[in-house]
Amino acid sequence: MNLAPYPGHKRTGIEWLGAFPSHWVVKRLRFATERIEQGWSPQCDNQAADDDAWGVMKVGCVNGDQFDASENKALPPELDPKTEYELRPGDVLISRANTRELVGSAAIVPCDVRSKLLLCDKLFRIDLSPEVDAAYLTFCLRTQAARHQYEQEATGASGSMQNIGQDTIKNLILPFPPYSEQQQIAAFLDWKTSQIDALIAKKRTLLEKLKEKRLAVITQAVTKGLNPDVPMRDSGSGWIGQVPSNWDVLKIKFVTELASGHTPSRSVEEYWIDCTIPWVSLNDSKMLREKDAISETHYQISELGLANSSARLLPAGVVVFSRDATVGLCAITEVPMAVSQHFIAYICGEKISGKYLLFVLKAMNQHLQSLQTGSTIVTIGMPEVRSLICPLPTSAEQADIVDHIDSVTARIDQMLANAETAIARLTEYRSALITAATTGKIDVRGWQPLESSP
């Protein structure tokens, strides 16, 4: 799609905003709104309200550019709802407290929203002036220009929770074309982003199927072996099922040394100076979810911190395994590392290879979910860890199984990488398109959707 630029531009004098069409105006959002308010957050259980019951929205309801009505908490029956905070179709919502990447996320409440949903105090609701189109403004709030302003003003002690105040919203500097042009830009972006979103959804579906296939390859190999003609016997374990009759089935602790970790005291500053020792923590969860091996960590600890904690430096080749938060994330260490108390480390003996054990742990993921306890932060207890069972072929067969899995999953991993790259490029294009349209870099005044378009 080739869209021409506007014929005339003028400079804003604002480096990060650049030039804009000469008939547009740039102003602070306070001059385009009539009211900004935040809601009410009573103590609620972390479960969604029934469709006919009152619910208080969670801040995540505006993540991902779309309003999600299911992101709510049921209002306790003993509390009367503050009906002045009930959401209305067309409300523009902005998160005022979230991670650095998500604070300032914006969405419009759709026209078919159900009743009895209440604004929470971590969301702003903006009542707009008549000359501002809600859909256009919401697209503006998703641009890098708006994000730049949020990040300049956000406060908070850590990246895990950042806050922006009403003044940050009111002082946002945004470009505004005439009202009819705002509507045209919003219609164009609705049409175009829906196409991009459909492509991204297809790629995400492909990702899930590839991940399922990868896990199926691993599970089949570590529980059934590579020869389909060998005699089988019952393993005595539900998640393993039948195994080749010449395999052992035993507890992992009998063929490994089990080590746990610790966190050096945060209150002793000296423990966190000159940190050079890789230290596996929950901050490495994303890497563990995506990789089979880990060579660096988000945090390091010092030799002094290690010496004054119950953690120990473990050799390379150890299999680390998360037992808290997201249970079952695992990888092999490629360099000596320590681990936090949220992890188990398996030091493999001569009867089991680290790579084979890694694949076994990945295969038992669903079984691990059945063992976990807790609601806010799930965990798997040490008695359950010590009872984990492993199918065990000979060392030679383990090596063959690992080679087979590596060969097949390498092809799957390449397809996963290609799909991830496609999603990243589509997401980047989506963002660039929104920025181009809402800053006047492309002229969509004469655009009309194709009749064959969805």
N, C-alpha and C positions, 0 to 999 in steps of 0.2 A: 504494500500500500504506500503510494507516494503522495504526501501531503505537503503543499507549498508553505513556506513561512509567510508570516504577515508582511504586508508591503512596507510598513513603517514602524520603527522602534525608537524608544528613548531609554536613556540610562537611568537606573534607579539610584546610583550612587552607593549601592550596597553590593559589595564584592560577591557574596555568595548567592545573590539573587540575579545579578546581571541586568540585561536590558529586557524590556517587555513592550508589547504593542502600544503605539502612541495614544490610543483611545482608552486604554485600561488605566486604572488607578491602583496605587499601592498604599495600603493603610494598615494600621494596627487593628487586630481583631476586636478590640474594645469598641471600635466605631462601627462594627458590623453586627453587634450583638445587643440584645436587650437585657439579658440576664444570664449569669452562670451560677449554677448551684451544685453542691454535692449532697449525697443522700444520707442514709441512715444504715448503720450496721449493728443490729442487736446480736446477742450471742445466739448462734444457731448451730444445730448439728450439721455435719458435713454430708448431707444427703439432699437430693433435689426434691422440690415440692411436687405433690401430685398436680395434675393439670388443672384441677378445680380449687387448688389451695394457694394461699399466699406464699410467695417465695422472695428472697432477697438476692439480687444479682451478685455474682462473684466478678472480680475484676477481669477474669479470663473471658468474660462474655464478649469482649470486643477484640480479642486477639485474632489475628489472621484476616483482618479487614472485613469480616462478616459478623453480624450480631448472632450470638448463639444463646437462645432462650433456655437451653438445658443447663447452662452454667449458672445455677442458682442454688440457694440453700433454703430448706423449708423453714418458714417462720414458726416458732413454737406456738402451739395453740393457746397458751395462756397470755400471749402478747397480742395487743390490738395493732393492726397495721396502720402505719402513718400514710394515709391515702394520698396526701399531697406529693408523695414520692413515687406514685404509681407511674410506670412507663407509658408513654403515648406513642402511637405510630408517628414516625418522622422525627423523633427525638434524635439529636446528635449527641453521642456519648464519647467521652475521652477518658482513658485511664490516667489517674493522677498518681498512682503508686504501683510500681512493678519493677521488673528487672530493667537495666539500662536499655536493652534492645526493645522492650515492649512498653515502657512508660510512654504515654502519649498516643497509644494505639486508639484508633477512632473507628466508629461504625454508626450506621443509622438503624434505628429500631424499625423493622419492616411494618408494612400496613396490616399484615395478618398476625401480628404478635398477639399472644393470648393475654387475657386480663390477669390482674393480681400479681404482677411482677414489680418489685420495688427497687428503686435506685439505691445503691450502696454508697458508703462514704468514700470509697476509693475510686469513684467515678464522678466526673463532671457531666452535667447536662447543660447544653447551650441552647438558649432561646435566641433565635436569629432575627435580625432586622428584616423587614419585608423585601429589601433589595438583594438579599443573599439566598442563593439556592442551597439547600441542605446537602444534596448529593455532590455539588461542585465543591463546597467547603470541605466535605469529608475527604474527597480526593486530594485537595490541597494539604490537608493535615497529614497525609501519608507520604508526602514528598521529602526528599533529602533536605530541602530548604527548611521545612518545619522541624525535621529531625535535628538539624544543626542547632536550631534555637532551643529545642528541648534539652539537648545535651549540654549546652552552655549554662542552663539554669537549673538543671536537676541537682538535688541534694540527697545525701544519704551516706551512712558510714561505710557501706560496702556496695559492690556491684549487684548483690543479690536483691536489694530493694532500694530503688531510687524514687524520689518524690518531686512533683512539680506543683506549684501553687496556682491559684486563680490569676495572679498577676502575670505569670508566665504565659498563660493562655491569652489573656487580654492584650499582652504586649507582642504577640506573634505578628510579624510583618508579612503580609500575604498580598498577592496581586488579585484584583477583582475586575473582570470585564463587565459589560452591561448584563443585566439579569437574563435576557433571552440567550445571550452568548454563553453564560454559565450553564444554562440548561442544555444547550447544544453540546458543550464540552462534556458534561456529565453523561449525556446519552451516548456519545461516541465512546467514552471510556467504559461505560457499563457494557456496551456491545463488544468492544475489543477485549477487555479483560475477561469477560465470560468465555471467549474463545480460548484465550491463553490458559485460563484456569482449567478448562476442559482438557487441554493437552497435558497440563501438569498432573491432573488427576489420573490420566491414563498412564503416565510415567510412574506415578506413585503406586498404582495397582500393579504395574510390571515389577516394581521393586519388591513389593510384598510377595509376589509369586516366586521371584528369584530367590528371596530369602528362605521361603518355604522349601523350595527345591534344594537349596544348599543344605538346610538342616536335614532333609530327608536322605540325601546322599550320605551325610555323616552318620545318621542314626542307623541306616541300613548296614553300613560297613562295620560299625563298632559293635553291633548286636548280632549280625547274621554272618559276618565274614564276606569273603569274595567268591567263594565256591558255592554255587546254588545246589550242588548235588551231595554235599556232605550230610551225614545223619545229624538230626537235631534232637535236643532234649529240652525239657522245661527248666528255665533258670531259677524258678522260685520267686522271681521278682516281677511285679506287674508291669513296670515300665520297660523292662528288658524283653520279656516274653521268652520265646525259644532261642537257644544258642546252639552253635555246633557242639556235638557231644564230647569232643576232646578239649573244650575250653573249661577253664575254671570260672567260678563266680564267687567273689569274696569281697570283704569290706576293703575299701581303698586304704584305710589306715594300716592294713597288714602289709602293704607293698610300698608305702611311702612314710616319710617322717612329716608329721603335721606341725606346722609352726603358725603362731598368731602374731599380731603386731600391737603397736601402741602409738600414742601421740605424745611427744615430749611436751612438758608443761608450757602452755602459752603465756603464763604469767612470768616466766623467767626469760627475759629478753635475750640473754646470752645464748640460749639454746637455739635461737633463730637467726644467728649471725654467722656469716661465712658458711652458708648451707650449700653443700656439694653432693650430698648423698641422695640419689633418687628415692622417692618415698611414695608408694602407691596409696592413694586415698580415693574417696568418693568423687573428688574433682576429676578423676581420670575415667569416669564412667563412660563418657562418649567414646573415648579411644578404645576402651575395652569392648564396647559394643560393636565396634567396627573392625577391629584388628585382632589377629591371632597371636601377635607378639608385641611387646612393649619395650622400648629402649629409652624412653624419657618420660618424666612425670610432670604434672602441673606444679607440684611443690617439691622442694628438696629439704632435707634436714641436715643439721650440723653433726660433726663427730661428737661434740659435747652433748648435744641433745640426745643422740643415740645412746651414748654411754650412761645417761641419766634417765633412761626409760627402759621399759621391758621389751622394746623392739630390738631386733638384731639385724645385722647385715647378712642378707641371704645371697647365696651364689647365683650366678646366671643359670638359666635353664629351669628355674622354679616355676611351677604353675600357681598363679595367684587367682583367687576365687572370692568374689564378694558375697558376704553373708548378711548384709544390711542394705536397706533402701531398695535398690534393684538387685534382687538375689540372683546369683548364678553368673554374673559377668566374669569372664575369665580370659587369661592370656598367659603366654610364656614370657618370662623376663629374659632379655637379651644381654643385660649387664647386671652386676650385683646391685641389689636394691633392698630397702626395708619396706614394711607395709604398716598401715594403720590398723587399729583394732577392728575395723569394719571388714577386714580381709583375713582369709585363711591362705597359707602358702603350703603347697605340697612339694616336698623335696623327694624326688622319685628314687626308688631303689633300683637294683639291677633287674628286677622282674617286670618293670613297667617303664615305658618311655614317656617322657614329658609330653611329647606331641600327641601320643596316643591317649594319654589321660586327659589332655585338653579337649580332644574330640569327644571323649566319653562324657565329660562334664557338660559340654554343649548339647549333647544328645539327651541328657536327663533334665533339660530345662523345665519341661512341663511337670515332671515329677517333683522338682524343687519347689515349684509354686504351691504344690499341695502340702508341703512341709512348713511353709512360712507362717508366722504369726504376727499380730500387730495390725493396726489400722492406719495410724498416721505415718509411722515408719516401720515397714515390715522387716522381719529378721528371720533367720533360721538358727535355732539353738545349737550349741556345741554337741549335745547328745545326738541330735539329728545328723550333724556333720560327721560325727564318728561312725554313724551307722550306714553311711552311703555305700552302696554296693556297686561293684564294677565287673563287667565281663572281661575275662583275661585270657587271650590266646597266647601262643608262644611268642617269644621276642621276634623271631623271624616273621611270623604272621603279622605282628604289630607293625613292623617296618613296611610290609607290603600294603597293609591297610592305610597307613599314613601316606605312602606314596600315591596310592589310588585316590584318596581324598584330596590331596594336594593338587593332583593333576586335574580332577573334575572341577573342584572348586575354583581353581585358577581361571577357568573359562567363565564360570558363573560370576566370579569377582570382577572380571573385565566387563561383563554385561551390566553388573551393578554400577560400576564406575561410569560407564557410558550413560546410563539412565540418570545418575546423580548429576553428571555434567550437563545433560539436557535440561534437567529441572533448574539447575543454577542459572543457565543461560536464559531460559524462559522467564524465570523470576526477575533477573536483571533487566530483561527487555520490558517486562511489565512495569517495573519501577521507572525505567527511563521514559516509557511512553506516557505515564501519568505526569511525570515532571515536565515533559515537553509540552503536553496539552495545557497544563495549568499554569505554565509560565510564558505561554504564547510563542513557543518555538515552532509549533505547527499550527496551521490555520484550518480548523475543522468546520467553519461556518457553512460551507457548502456541502458537507458530508451527508450522505444518506445511507442507511444500512442496505445491503443487498437483500433482495427478497428471499433468496435461498438460505440466508444466514439464520442460525438458530435464535 
